[in-house]
Structure formats: C-alpha cells, structure tokens
Amino acid sequence: MSMIPATILTGFLGAGKTTLLKRVLTEAHGQKIAIIENEFGEENIDNDILVNDTQEQIIQMSNGCVCCSIREDLRSTLQLLAAKKRKGLLDFERVVIETTGLADPGPVAQTFFMDDEIAESYLLDAIVTVVDAKHAAEQLNERQEARRQVGFADQIFISKSDLVDADELEALQHRLKHMNPRAPQKAVHFGEVPLNEVFDLRGFNLNAKLDIDPDFLKEEEHEHHHHHDGEHCDHPSHQHDHGHDHGHGHHHHHDDDVKSFVFRSDRPFDPAKLEDFLGAIVNIYGPRMLRYKGVLSMKGTERKVIFQGVHQLMGSDLGPAWGEGEPRTSKMVFIGIDLPKDILMQGLEQSLV
C-alpha cells in the first residue's frame, strides 16, 4: 500500500480552520479525504456536512470523505484508519488532522516520526496554519500557542484580512515573516484556497531547496547593527495607535519569543564537529526548537547534505551533487523559542573546516 499523505491543520481559536476544512471537503475535487478532529473543537465540522448522526468514531460523508474524532490518542486513531483502509473497509487517499485552537502542532508532527507503525503507513506532508488578521496581533502578543503555530508552519493562510486596513495587514505579514521566513503567506477569503496550496506541499521532504524569502535575508543583513533583540520595538504591529506613518524600509525585529535566524557560510562543515555540536544543541534546546532545516556543504562529499528537524528529532540525507560553478554555500534556518542565537552561530562557525 502506498504511503498516505497527512496534513496538520492548525491555527488559533476562531481563525477559520473549520471554514477552510469545509471548503476542502465540499469542493468537487474527486479526492477522498479522511479528517481527524480533536474532539473538543470550538465548532464541529460534522454538524453541517455529515450524513448521519451516529455515535461511531468514524463517519462516512456523502461525498465519500471520512470524518473521525480522536477518542483515545492520535496514534491509535491513525492506526485504526490505516487498518480499515488496508482491509478495504474505508476508501480515502489522504488524512487531514485538525488540531484544537490551543494545540501545539509539535507533538502531532512527532507522532509521524517516532512511531514505526505510523511511519510505515503515513507520510507527513505539511503543517498549514490559519492566522486571523483581526485578532492576530493580540493573540501573538499574549499566547505562546499562537506563536508556536506560526513557527511550525509550512504554509500560512491569513483569514479575515478584509476586516483590517492595509497597514495592519502589512505589519502582520512582516511580523509573521520574522517568526517564520520559510512559510509562504497568503491572505484568503472564507477559506477559498486552491487545493494545491494545501496539499502536497512536501514541507517535511528532505529536498535540496531551502525556501527562505530572499527579502528576509537582505533585511537580516542590514538590520543587525541597529536593533538588538529585546530592545523596545516600535513596529506598527506592536502599536495600538496607527495614526502616524512608519515609512517602510526600516522595519524592526519584534520582541516575539518565536524567532528565526539564518546561518550561511562558504566554508564546508567538518561532519564530525557538526554532528557533535548539533547533537548537543538538540539535547539542550530541542523542546524550544520548532523547525530547522539546512542545505549544507560538507567536507568529503561532492553532494549537498540536506538536514531538517522538529524539536529533538533530526534527520539528514545526501542530496544532488553541487552543480558545476555553483557556489557551495551552506544555509540553515532555525525557528524556535528564545533560542540563543549567538551560541548557535558561534558553534556552527566552529564546526566549519
């Protein structure tokens, strides 16, 4: 049986996850999708689209999709679905897990890597996060769960952008990009999203491209010298008075605890030193490391080395060969909660040949 792709859908309470899901489920795309819902969702999807009201854990819907609520834990629910699919009792092609608005997507993602049985049946495709433009500034300021959801994302959809003015939206997008430069952002109306922006994003694939917004890199370079973390930040998304104009081009870092930074070097890494250093870092800071990924130049191989991780779980792989004349630049992006940037940068620097 081929692997079943799985998507984790997350977002703070009321952000519009259910709206997005309904849209995905009811659109005539011919795909059969199994939805796994955490029981205590703020609005259950079943009320509107389910055929019959039963006490069963798994319910078949009129369009061939399947809806399922987590009764024990995610692992047993996934095993149950895979077993029913193997026996021909259920027909579905992919799984979407809708987390509750307060959930940290990390442990959900880790389930796919830590459990052999799950890893044999499922392929984690991506974490998709819905952010509510109207309430995001306040939620991101006050709730770490909301910040974590942004940090984990492979794709960010901004809902309710019609309820805020252009400056507010721009300030939010800027802030999200600082927290997570890997994830493309898109403003969406009422969950109207093309399916190719939700599925098959391959966010957990070990592939040789490292998606970091190039503007973010440029901005990083000329920002460091005049604004340090923890300094007062007067960027509009931290202000409640939008009456005065902040010219663009001098955006500042936010004082969010979820931050990202990028390490780059043209010197190759020493494999043993790098392994020791990353092992030690993950041991100490693993729980605070949300997502990290790199395309590296390593001494002793002509091929790119690709690595990525979630919390304490880290994996690497040999990628394609470096192209003729291609600059062998290692690039890594780290997204985490209050990570000690200087320790990381220094340790990586010392792991170079």
Salt bridges, closest charged atoms under 4 A:
GLU27 OE1 - ARG23 NH2 3.29
GLU39 OE2 - ARG71 NE 3.17
GLU42 OE2 - LYS17 NZ 3.74
GLU43 OE2 - LYS22 NZ 2.96
ASP48 OD2 - LYS22 NZ 2.92
ASP91 OD2 - LYS32 NZ 3.72
ASP104 OD2 - ARG148 NH1 2.51
ASP115 OD2 - ARG75 NE 1.99
ASP132 OD2 - HIS135 ND1 2.78
ASP132 OD2 - LYS160 NZ 3.24
GLU145 OE2 - ARG143 NH2 2.77
ASP154 OD1 - ARG182 NH2 2.82
ASP154 OD1 - ARG291 NH2 2.84
GLU170 OE1 - HIS248 ND1 3.59
GLU170 OE2 - HIS251 NE2 3.94
GLU197 OE2 - LYS186 NZ 3.25
ASP200 OD2 - ARG94 NH2 3.10
ASP211 OD2 - LYS209 NZ 3.79
ASP213 OD2 - LYS177 NZ 3.28
ASP215 OD1 - LYS218 NZ 3.41
GLU219 OE1 - HIS178 NE2 2.88
GLU220 OE1 - HIS224 NE2 3.84
GLU221 OE2 - ARG264 NH2 2.48
GLU223 OE1 - HIS178 NE2 3.93
GLU223 OE1 - HIS253 NE2 3.25
GLU231 OE1 - HIS227 ND1 3.31
ASP234 OD1 - HIS252 NE2 3.75
ASP241 OD2 - HIS244 ND1 3.45
ASP255 OD1 - HIS238 NE2 3.25
ASP256 OD1 - ARG175 NH2 2.58
ASP257 OD1 - ARG147 NE 2.47
GLU302 OE1 - ARG328 NH2 2.62
GLU326 OE2 - LYS304 NZ 2.88
GLU349 OE2 - ARG267 NH1 3.46
